[in-house]
């Protein structure tokens, strides 16, 4: 019985040493098969329990199962540790070439209204129309009189037209914000 205990202790020490020396998951799997597989010495000892005297079976069985559980836990811990260590392929793929030029950050975008205005202008240009820019502040003559709009027309009232104060603009003729696109 003492020889069997010593063999189990030696088996445990050898298994721990082999597991700790495993450098990759393949070597760890080989160690697992060697110490816990169907043809492993520990499995053979567990099968031989029936041949032992009945008073020795519980002690040897308990010790063998404790060693088996300890080996399984050590393998699981080593597998977790190996998963944290990146492989050479992963390191080579993730390597950053510091000599490459950097990426410029995006500075900004056009305002959504500007984007819509440009899209509408593009559509109308495809249909044959032209976009014409004109003055936003216009003389009274070009906005009304040249278009034969009389002095008493409702569009010339103070509440229908935004008139520019002549003293602030340093002009002597009446000016206004363009009320329609006809004077262009």
Z-matrix of the N, CA and C atoms (Angstrom, degrees):
N
C 1 1.449
C 2 1.529 1 110.46
N 3 1.342 2 116.97 1 -40.22
C 4 1.466 3 120.39 2 179.36
C 5 1.519 4 110.21 3 -64.88
N 6 1.329 5 116.51 4 -36.07
C 7 1.463 6 120.17 5 178.40
C 8 1.527 7 111.41 6 -64.38
N 9 1.344 8 115.95 7 -36.15
C 10 1.466 9 120.80 8 178.70
C 11 1.525 10 110.89 9 -70.45
N 12 1.330 11 116.66 10 -38.54
C 13 1.473 12 120.83 11 176.50
C 14 1.531 13 110.01 12 -63.28
N 15 1.323 14 115.33 13 -44.71
C 16 1.465 15 119.45 14 179.83
C 17 1.533 16 110.27 15 -63.22
N 18 1.319 17 116.36 16 -39.85
C 19 1.469 18 119.87 17 178.79
C 20 1.532 19 111.10 18 -64.12
N 21 1.349 20 116.88 19 -39.93
C 22 1.467 21 120.63 20 177.75
C 23 1.534 22 111.07 21 -64.75
N 24 1.339 23 117.01 22 -41.73
C 25 1.468 24 120.58 23 178.52
C 26 1.528 25 110.84 24 -64.56
N 27 1.345 26 116.57 25 -42.31
C 28 1.468 27 120.07 26 178.23
C 29 1.535 28 110.61 27 -64.39
N 30 1.321 29 115.48 28 -39.06
C 31 1.466 30 120.89 29 178.51
C 32 1.529 31 110.85 30 -63.07
N 33 1.328 32 115.53 31 -41.26
C 34 1.468 33 120.64 32 178.73
C 35 1.531 34 110.49 33 -63.99
N 36 1.321 35 117.12 34 -45.58
C 37 1.470 36 121.16 35 -179.91
C 38 1.529 37 110.77 36 -62.99
N 39 1.338 38 116.79 37 -42.81
C 40 1.468 39 120.27 38 179.64
C 41 1.528 40 110.88 39 -65.57
N 42 1.325 41 116.33 40 -39.65
C 43 1.471 42 120.24 41 179.61
C 44 1.525 43 110.63 42 -64.96
N 45 1.333 44 117.16 43 -45.40
C 46 1.467 45 120.63 44 179.39
C 47 1.526 46 111.04 45 -61.18
N 48 1.334 47 116.17 46 -41.20
C 49 1.468 48 119.80 47 -179.46
C 50 1.531 49 110.54 48 -64.87
N 51 1.333 50 116.13 49 -44.01
C 52 1.479 51 120.10 50 -179.47
C 53 1.524 52 110.92 51 -66.90
N 54 1.317 53 117.25 52 -39.21
C 55 1.474 54 120.76 53 179.43
C 56 1.524 55 110.33 54 -65.22
N 57 1.326 56 115.73 55 -44.38
C 58 1.469 57 119.67 56 -178.65
C 59 1.524 58 112.19 57 -66.93
N 60 1.329 59 117.50 58 -26.45
C 61 1.462 60 120.85 59 -179.84
C 62 1.530 61 112.45 60 -86.08
N 63 1.322 62 117.88 61 -6.93
C 64 1.469 63 120.87 62 -179.59
C 65 1.525 64 109.10 63 -66.18
N 66 1.338 65 115.45 64 124.26
C 67 1.467 66 120.36 65 -176.33
C 68 1.523 67 112.93 66 -96.68
N 69 1.340 68 117.05 67 -15.89
C 70 1.461 69 119.41 68 179.49
C 71 1.529 70 108.86 69 -148.20
N 72 1.330 71 117.73 70 168.24
C 73 1.472 72 120.60 71 -177.96
C 74 1.526 73 113.95 72 -59.67
N 75 1.321 74 118.63 73 -30.20
C 76 1.473 75 120.45 74 179.63
C 77 1.525 76 110.81 75 -67.06
N 78 1.321 77 117.33 76 -43.94
C 79 1.468 78 120.73 77 177.57
C 80 1.527 79 110.57 78 -65.37
N 81 1.316 80 116.49 79 -36.34
C 82 1.466 81 120.06 80 178.68
C 83 1.530 82 110.43 81 -65.52
N 84 1.321 83 116.82 82 -39.10
C 85 1.461 84 120.47 83 178.04
C 86 1.525 85 110.43 84 -66.23
N 87 1.321 86 118.10 85 -38.11
C 88 1.466 87 121.33 86 176.25
C 89 1.530 88 110.45 87 -62.77
N 90 1.317 89 116.60 88 -40.47
C 91 1.468 90 120.21 89 178.06
C 92 1.526 91 110.34 90 -64.98
N 93 1.341 92 116.59 91 -39.92
C 94 1.468 93 120.00 92 179.38
C 95 1.527 94 110.43 93 -62.86
N 96 1.321 95 116.46 94 -44.61
C 97 1.467 96 120.03 95 179.48
C 98 1.522 97 110.12 96 -65.23
N 99 1.326 98 117.49 97 -40.02
C 100 1.467 99 121.22 98 -178.25
C 101 1.526 100 111.54 99 -63.57
N 102 1.335 101 117.77 100 -38.75
C 103 1.467 102 119.53 101 -173.70
C 104 1.528 103 114.21 102 -103.98
N 105 1.344 104 118.52 103 -19.54
C 106 1.465 105 119.81 104 -178.53
C 107 1.527 106 112.89 105 -125.47
N 108 1.319 107 118.38 106 -0.55
C 109 1.460 108 121.89 107 -177.91
C 110 1.521 109 112.93 108 -70.17
N 111 1.345 110 115.61 109 -179.52
C 112 1.465 111 120.91 110 -178.01
C 113 1.521 112 112.47 111 -65.10
N 114 1.328 113 117.29 112 -31.67
C 115 1.463 114 120.81 113 -178.03
C 116 1.528 115 112.05 114 -101.15
N 117 1.307 116 116.73 115 12.96
C 118 1.471 117 120.46 116 -177.80
C 119 1.527 118 110.69 117 -73.48
N 120 1.322 119 115.47 118 155.68
C 121 1.477 120 121.28 119 -179.26
C 122 1.529 121 110.56 120 -64.54
N 123 1.333 122 118.24 121 -38.08
C 124 1.469 123 121.33 122 179.82
C 125 1.529 124 110.25 123 -64.18
N 126 1.312 125 117.60 124 -40.42
C 127 1.465 126 121.24 125 177.73
C 128 1.530 127 110.13 126 -64.65
N 129 1.315 128 116.33 127 -38.64
C 130 1.474 129 120.22 128 178.13
C 131 1.526 130 110.57 129 -64.80
N 132 1.326 131 116.84 130 -40.13
C 133 1.478 132 119.95 131 178.79
C 134 1.518 133 109.85 132 -64.28
N 135 1.327 134 117.77 133 -41.45
C 136 1.467 135 120.36 134 179.03
C 137 1.533 136 110.93 135 -64.86
N 138 1.318 137 118.23 136 -33.06
C 139 1.461 138 121.31 137 177.58
C 140 1.528 139 111.30 138 -72.66
N 141 1.332 140 116.65 139 -28.78
C 142 1.468 141 120.85 140 -178.09
C 143 1.529 142 112.40 141 -81.09
N 144 1.317 143 117.98 142 -2.41
C 145 1.472 144 119.64 143 -179.00
C 146 1.526 145 112.08 144 -58.79
N 147 1.319 146 116.42 145 -31.26
C 148 1.469 147 119.18 146 -178.96
C 149 1.523 148 111.82 147 -67.91
N 150 1.328 149 117.35 148 -22.00
C 151 1.465 150 120.49 149 -179.24
C 152 1.528 151 111.80 150 -87.00
N 153 1.321 152 117.34 151 -11.92
C 154 1.469 153 120.71 152 179.95
C 155 1.525 154 110.28 153 -77.22
N 156 1.327 155 115.62 154 158.09
C 157 1.466 156 118.45 155 175.45
C 158 1.540 157 110.11 156 -62.13
N 159 1.317 158 118.77 157 145.90
C 160 1.468 159 122.16 158 -175.05
C 161 1.534 160 113.95 159 -56.55
N 162 1.331 161 119.51 160 -32.64
C 163 1.461 162 120.43 161 -179.06
C 164 1.539 163 112.00 162 -74.65
N 165 1.329 164 119.34 163 -21.24
C 166 1.474 165 122.33 164 -179.31
C 167 1.533 166 112.12 165 -92.08
N 168 1.325 167 117.80 166 -20.98
C 169 1.460 168 121.50 167 -175.74
C 170 1.531 169 113.67 168 -56.72
N 171 1.339 170 120.25 169 -48.44
C 172 1.477 171 118.76 170 -176.91
C 173 1.533 172 112.91 171 -61.98
N 174 1.310 173 117.34 172 -42.27
C 175 1.467 174 119.81 173 -177.40
C 176 1.526 175 110.97 174 -67.75
N 177 1.323 176 117.23 175 -46.86
C 178 1.467 177 120.88 176 -179.22
C 179 1.535 178 109.94 177 -68.62
N 180 1.326 179 117.04 178 -40.89
C 181 1.474 180 120.71 179 178.59
C 182 1.525 181 111.66 180 -61.95
N 183 1.339 182 116.27 181 -43.05
C 184 1.465 183 120.75 182 178.32
C 185 1.527 184 110.58 183 -62.93
N 186 1.332 185 116.71 184 -46.24
C 187 1.464 186 121.24 185 -179.91
C 188 1.535 187 110.75 186 -63.18
N 189 1.330 188 117.45 187 -43.84
C 190 1.471 189 120.89 188 -179.73
C 191 1.529 190 110.96 189 -63.89
N 192 1.318 191 117.47 190 -41.60
C 193 1.466 192 120.65 191 178.96
C 194 1.530 193 111.60 192 -68.49
N 195 1.333 194 117.23 193 -36.66
C 196 1.468 195 120.16 194 176.48
C 197 1.532 196 110.58 195 -64.22
N 198 1.324 197 116.07 196 -41.68
C 199 1.472 198 119.98 197 178.77
C 200 1.533 199 110.13 198 -66.33
N 201 1.329 200 116.87 199 -41.49
C 202 1.465 201 120.23 200 178.22
C 203 1.529 202 110.50 201 -61.27
N 204 1.325 203 116.38 202 -44.20
C 205 1.466 204 120.51 203 179.01
C 206 1.536 205 110.80 204 -64.74
N 207 1.329 206 117.32 205 -40.55
C 208 1.470 207 120.88 206 178.98
C 209 1.528 208 110.71 207 -63.71
N 210 1.336 209 116.80 208 -40.02
C 211 1.471 210 120.43 209 178.37
C 212 1.529 211 110.25 210 -65.50
N 213 1.340 212 117.24 211 -43.10
C 214 1.469 213 120.84 212 178.76
C 215 1.530 214 111.12 213 -61.67
N 216 1.335 215 116.61 214 -41.94
C 217 1.470 216 120.18 215 178.59
C 218 1.528 217 111.00 216 -65.29
N 219 1.336 218 116.41 217 -39.81
C 220 1.468 219 120.21 218 -179.90
C 221 1.530 220 110.05 219 -65.98
N 222 1.332 221 116.69 220 -39.10
C 223 1.470 222 120.71 221 177.61
C 224 1.528 223 110.16 222 -64.41
N 225 1.327 224 116.99 223 -44.27
C 226 1.470 225 120.29 224 179.72
C 227 1.530 226 111.02 225 -62.67
N 228 1.326 227 116.81 226 -41.42
C 229 1.469 228 120.44 227 178.98
C 230 1.525 229 110.74 228 -65.37
N 231 1.340 230 116.97 229 -41.64
C 232 1.470 231 120.31 230 -179.51
C 233 1.534 232 110.53 231 -68.53
N 234 1.340 233 116.96 232 -36.69
C 235 1.465 234 120.71 233 177.90
C 236 1.533 235 109.92 234 -63.31
N 237 1.326 236 116.52 235 -42.07
C 238 1.471 237 120.03 236 177.72
C 239 1.524 238 110.92 237 -64.14
N 240 1.328 239 116.44 238 -39.80
C 241 1.473 240 119.85 239 179.03
C 242 1.526 241 110.90 240 -67.15
N 243 1.339 242 117.42 241 -38.64
C 244 1.467 243 120.32 242 179.57
C 245 1.527 244 111.82 243 -68.19
N 246 1.325 245 117.37 244 -31.47
C 247 1.462 246 120.15 245 178.52
C 248 1.523 247 111.23 246 -68.55
N 249 1.317 248 117.37 247 -26.38
C 250 1.462 249 120.65 248 179.14
C 251 1.521 250 112.25 249 -78.01
N 252 1.325 251 116.77 250 -22.20
C 253 1.466 252 120.57 251 -179.62
C 254 1.524 253 108.04 252 -84.94
N 255 1.331 254 118.28 253 116.70
C 256 1.466 255 119.00 254 -179.44
C 257 1.525 256 111.09 255 -71.68
N 258 1.317 257 115.14 256 144.65
C 259 1.466 258 119.74 257 179.64
C 260 1.526 259 110.06 258 -77.69
N 261 1.333 260 115.71 259 167.24
C 262 1.464 261 120.75 260 179.84
C 263 1.528 262 111.27 261 -63.21
N 264 1.340 263 117.24 262 -34.94
C 265 1.459 264 120.38 263 179.46
C 266 1.523 265 110.78 264 -65.39
N 267 1.333 266 116.24 265 -42.24
C 268 1.465 267 120.00 266 179.06
C 269 1.521 268 110.12 267 -64.88
N 270 1.324 269 116.53 268 -42.55
C 271 1.461 270 119.62 269 179.21
C 272 1.523 271 111.24 270 -64.02
N 273 1.319 272 117.64 271 -39.38
C 274 1.466 273 120.47 272 179.72
C 275 1.526 274 110.78 273 -68.02
N 276 1.330 275 117.24 274 -37.23
C 277 1.463 276 120.51 275 -179.55
C 278 1.522 277 111.70 276 -72.15
N 279 1.317 278 117.36 277 -33.33
C 280 1.460 279 121.23 278 -177.48
C 281 1.518 280 113.47 279 -88.78
N 282 1.314 281 116.96 280 -0.81
C 283 1.459 282 119.88 281 -177.40
C 284 1.523 283 110.53 282 -65.32
N 285 1.301 284 116.70 283 138.07
C 286 1.458 285 122.29 284 -178.95
C 287 1.519 286 108.65 285 -102.90
N 288 1.314 287 115.61 286 129.30
C 289 1.458 288 120.97 287 177.09
C 290 1.522 289 107.78 288 -86.89
N 291 1.320 290 116.57 289 104.86
C 292 1.462 291 120.63 290 -176.07
C 293 1.522 292 112.31 291 -73.76
N 294 1.327 293 118.57 292 -8.94
C 295 1.458 294 120.45 293 178.94
C 296 1.523 295 112.18 294 -84.73
N 297 1.329 296 117.77 295 -12.06
C 298 1.459 297 120.31 296 178.57
C 299 1.525 298 109.89 297 -71.24
N 300 1.336 299 117.23 298 149.26
C 301 1.470 300 118.32 299 177.43
C 302 1.525 301 109.93 300 -68.86
N 303 1.311 302 115.22 301 149.19
C 304 1.458 303 120.32 302 -178.83
C 305 1.518 304 111.92 303 -75.89
N 306 1.306 305 116.01 304 171.32
C 307 1.458 306 121.58 305 177.73
C 308 1.523 307 108.73 306 -94.89
N 309 1.315 308 115.57 307 133.70
C 310 1.457 309 119.50 308 176.95
C 311 1.523 310 108.84 309 -77.84
N 312 1.314 311 117.28 310 134.91
C 313 1.462 312 118.42 311 177.29
C 314 1.529 313 110.26 312 -71.15
N 315 1.317 314 115.66 313 149.61
C 316 1.459 315 118.57 314 177.49
C 317 1.522 316 108.24 315 -69.11
N 318 1.329 317 116.07 316 132.27
C 319 1.461 318 119.98 317 -172.74
C 320 1.520 319 110.84 318 -84.74
N 321 1.271 320 118.52 319 -32.42
C 322 1.452 321 120.90 320 -178.86
C 323 1.518 322 110.04 321 167.36
N 324 1.314 323 114.82 322 -176.92
C 325 1.461 324 120.63 323 -179.45
C 326 1.523 325 108.66 324 -136.38
N 327 1.310 326 114.41 325 165.16
C 328 1.454 327 119.06 326 176.07
C 329 1.519 328 109.65 327 -70.40
N 330 1.320 329 115.40 328 148.71
C 331 1.460 330 120.72 329 176.96
C 332 1.533 331 108.43 330 -63.10
N 333 1.326 332 118.17 331 145.14
C 334 1.473 333 119.90 332 -179.07
C 335 1.534 334 113.09 333 -55.99
N 336 1.335 335 118.27 334 -36.84
C 337 1.466 336 119.38 335 178.40
C 338 1.526 337 111.02 336 -65.70
N 339 1.321 338 117.23 337 -39.47
C 340 1.463 339 120.73 338 177.37
C 341 1.521 340 110.05 339 -63.58
N 342 1.313 341 116.95 340 -39.70
C 343 1.467 342 120.35 341 178.26
C 344 1.529 343 110.58 342 -63.01
N 345 1.333 344 116.96 343 -42.53
C 346 1.468 345 121.19 344 -179.53
C 347 1.528 346 110.25 345 -66.41
N 348 1.343 347 117.27 346 -44.21
C 349 1.467 348 120.67 347 179.48
C 350 1.524 349 109.94 348 -59.85
N 351 1.309 350 117.30 349 -43.79
C 352 1.466 351 120.22 350 179.48
C 353 1.527 352 111.39 351 -65.28
N 354 1.311 353 116.97 352 -37.95
C 355 1.463 354 120.57 353 178.30
C 356 1.530 355 110.55 354 -65.58
N 357 1.331 356 116.78 355 -43.85
C 358 1.468 357 120.58 356 179.02
C 359 1.528 358 110.16 357 -63.30
N 360 1.332 359 117.15 358 -43.83
C 361 1.471 360 120.71 359 178.27
C 362 1.523 361 110.72 360 -61.07
N 363 1.319 362 117.46 361 -39.11
C 364 1.459 363 120.95 362 179.01
C 365 1.531 364 110.89 363 -64.60
N 366 1.333 365 116.26 364 -42.76
C 367 1.469 366 120.35 365 -179.40
C 368 1.524 367 110.50 366 -64.00
N 369 1.351 368 116.54 367 -46.48
C 370 1.462 369 119.27 368 179.79
C 371 1.526 370 111.50 369 -66.10
N 372 1.330 371 118.08 370 -33.98
C 373 1.467 372 120.84 371 177.64
C 374 1.524 373 109.88 372 -65.23
N 375 1.332 374 118.03 373 -36.71
C 376 1.462 375 121.25 374 176.98
C 377 1.526 376 111.49 375 -66.09
N 378 1.341 377 117.02 376 -28.90
C 379 1.465 378 120.97 377 178.99
C 380 1.528 379 111.83 378 -84.45
N 381 1.329 380 117.75 379 -2.76
C 382 1.457 381 120.69 380 175.42
C 383 1.516 382 114.59 381 106.30
N 384 1.298 383 118.52 382 -1.24
C 385 1.456 384 120.78 383 178.91
C 386 1.525 385 109.61 384 -82.75
N 387 1.324 386 115.53 385 161.40
C 388 1.461 387 120.98 386 177.67
C 389 1.522 388 108.69 387 -122.58
N 390 1.294 389 116.30 388 142.00
C 391 1.459 390 121.47 389 176.74
C 392 1.522 391 107.06 390 -91.17
N 393 1.314 392 115.93 391 123.05
C 394 1.457 393 121.27 392 -178.37
C 395 1.515 394 108.28 393 -118.16
N 396 1.302 395 115.21 394 129.90
C 397 1.458 396 121.17 395 176.80
C 398 1.521 397 108.07 396 -91.78
N 399 1.306 398 116.24 397 141.57
C 400 1.460 399 120.21 398 177.66
C 401 1.512 400 110.53 399 -141.09
N 402 1.314 401 116.96 400 174.75
C 403 1.464 402 119.50 401 -179.32
C 404 1.526 403 110.93 402 -69.80
N 405 1.292 404 115.57 403 143.25
C 406 1.464 405 119.41 404 177.12
C 407 1.520 406 110.94 405 -88.83
N 408 1.329 407 116.30 406 -25.74
C 409 1.469 408 121.34 407 174.22
C 410 1.526 409 106.54 408 -107.51
N 411 1.337 410 116.50 409 127.39
C 412 1.464 411 121.50 410 -172.32
C 413 1.526 412 110.25 411 -128.46
N 414 1.345 413 115.25 412 154.02
C 415 1.465 414 119.98 413 173.54
C 416 1.520 415 108.45 414 -72.68
N 417 1.304 416 116.52 415 151.22
C 418 1.466 417 122.33 416 177.38
C 419 1.528 418 110.20 417 -58.59
N 420 1.305 419 117.49 418 -37.93
C 421 1.465 420 121.52 419 -177.89
C 422 1.530 421 110.83 420 -60.54
N 423 1.335 422 118.23 421 -48.20
C 424 1.468 423 121.17 422 -176.24
C 425 1.525 424 112.21 423 -74.06
N 426 1.315 425 117.33 424 -28.84
C 427 1.461 426 120.87 425 -176.82
C 428 1.531 427 111.62 426 -81.41
N 429 1.365 428 117.62 427 -34.43
C 430 1.465 429 119.36 428 -175.15
C 431 1.528 430 112.97 429 -124.41
N 432 1.315 431 118.24 430 -57.70
C 433 1.466 432 121.44 431 -169.97
C 434 1.528 433 112.32 432 -64.94
N 435 1.309 434 118.97 433 -41.96
C 436 1.464 435 120.40 434 -179.96
C 437 1.520 436 111.67 435 -66.50
N 438 1.317 437 117.05 436 -19.18
C 439 1.470 438 121.83 437 179.91
C 440 1.525 439 111.47 438 -100.65
N 441 1.343 440 116.96 439 12.63
C 442 1.470 441 123.51 440 177.46
C 443 1.520 442 112.75 441 61.07
N 444 1.338 443 116.57 442 38.46
C 445 1.466 444 120.23 443 173.68
C 446 1.528 445 105.65 444 -94.23
N 447 1.349 446 117.96 445 117.90
C 448 1.467 447 120.42 446 -174.03
C 449 1.529 448 113.07 447 -66.64
N 450 1.334 449 115.50 448 165.52
C 451 1.469 450 122.65 449 -178.38
C 452 1.525 451 111.87 450 -62.21
N 453 1.327 452 118.41 451 -32.02
C 454 1.467 453 121.11 452 -175.60
C 455 1.532 454 112.47 453 -95.37
N 456 1.305 455 117.66 454 13.95
C 457 1.473 456 121.39 455 179.94
C 458 1.535 457 109.18 456 -69.36
N 459 1.365 458 118.58 457 140.77
C 460 1.477 459 120.96 458 -177.70
C 461 1.533 460 113.72 459 -60.33
N 462 1.307 461 119.15 460 -26.08
C 463 1.462 462 120.83 461 -179.05
C 464 1.522 463 111.68 462 -67.44
N 465 1.352 464 116.82 463 -19.44
C 466 1.460 465 120.44 464 -178.66
C 467 1.526 466 112.00 465 -89.83
N 468 1.307 467 118.11 466 1.31
C 469 1.461 468 120.94 467 179.86
C 470 1.527 469 110.10 468 -69.40
N 471 1.308 470 116.63 469 160.40
C 472 1.468 471 122.48 470 -177.02
C 473 1.537 472 112.23 471 -65.36
N 474 1.310 473 118.18 472 -30.85
C 475 1.466 474 120.34 473 -177.04
C 476 1.529 475 112.39 474 -88.05
N 477 1.337 476 118.92 475 -7.92
C 478 1.461 477 121.95 476 177.95
C 479 1.520 478 112.96 477 -103.81
N 480 1.310 479 118.42 478 -13.54
C 481 1.454 480 122.38 479 -175.31
C 482 1.519 481 108.90 480 -135.12
N 483 1.312 482 116.23 481 140.25
C 484 1.462 483 120.80 482 176.16
C 485 1.525 484 108.14 483 -92.62
N 486 1.313 485 116.31 484 105.53
C 487 1.462 486 122.16 485 -179.22
C 488 1.518 487 109.27 486 -88.71
N 489 1.321 488 116.58 487 144.55
C 490 1.461 489 122.79 488 178.07
C 491 1.520 490 107.65 489 -91.60
N 492 1.329 491 116.14 490 133.76
C 493 1.464 492 120.81 491 178.11
C 494 1.531 493 108.28 492 -65.91
N 495 1.339 494 118.36 493 118.98
C 496 1.466 495 120.20 494 -176.01
C 497 1.525 496 113.46 495 -64.16
N 498 1.327 497 118.61 496 -25.80
C 499 1.466 498 119.66 497 -179.75
C 500 1.531 499 111.00 498 -73.12
N 501 1.333 500 117.48 499 -32.43
C 502 1.458 501 119.44 500 -179.87
C 503 1.521 502 111.35 501 -78.20
N 504 1.324 503 118.19 502 -24.43
C 505 1.461 504 121.36 503 -178.09
C 506 1.521 505 112.27 504 -96.10
N 507 1.336 506 117.46 505 -5.85
C 508 1.471 507 122.84 506 -179.21
C 509 1.525 508 111.71 507 56.47
N 510 1.321 509 116.04 508 44.90
C 511 1.464 510 121.65 509 177.10
C 512 1.524 511 108.77 510 -127.15
N 513 1.324 512 115.96 511 158.56
C 514 1.460 513 118.83 512 179.54
C 515 1.522 514 112.28 513 -105.54
N 516 1.316 515 118.85 514 -10.82
C 517 1.460 516 122.34 515 178.09
C 518 1.528 517 108.50 516 -99.82
N 519 1.335 518 118.32 517 150.11
C 520 1.466 519 120.08 518 179.41
C 521 1.537 520 111.46 519 -68.92
N 522 1.369 521 114.47 520 135.02
C 523 1.468 522 121.44 521 177.80
C 524 1.521 523 109.16 522 -122.95
N 525 1.339 524 116.28 523 155.40
C 526 1.456 525 121.35 524 -178.98
C 527 1.521 526 109.79 525 -151.70
N 528 1.321 527 114.40 526 164.05
C 529 1.464 528 118.97 527 171.85
C 530 1.520 529 107.23 528 -75.76
N 531 1.314 530 117.12 529 132.13
C 532 1.459 531 121.78 530 -174.56
C 533 1.527 532 109.67 531 -53.64
N 534 1.341 533 116.76 532 128.80
C 535 1.466 534 121.11 533 -176.42
C 536 1.523 535 112.78 534 -94.75
N 537 1.333 536 118.24 535 -16.61
C 538 1.461 537 121.44 536 179.95
C 539 1.518 538 108.31 537 -155.79
N 540 1.320 539 116.37 538 174.43
C 541 1.467 540 119.85 539 -174.78
C 542 1.517 541 113.00 540 -95.21
N 543 1.318 542 118.98 541 2.77
C 544 1.466 543 121.13 542 -177.79
C 545 1.519 544 113.81 543 -63.45
N 546 1.342 545 122.02 544 -37.24
C 547 1.459 546 119.34 545 -176.13
C 548 1.526 547 113.73 546 -71.78
N 549 1.294 548 120.78 547 -2.22
C 550 1.474 549 120.90 548 -178.17
C 551 1.505 550 110.76 549 -80.86
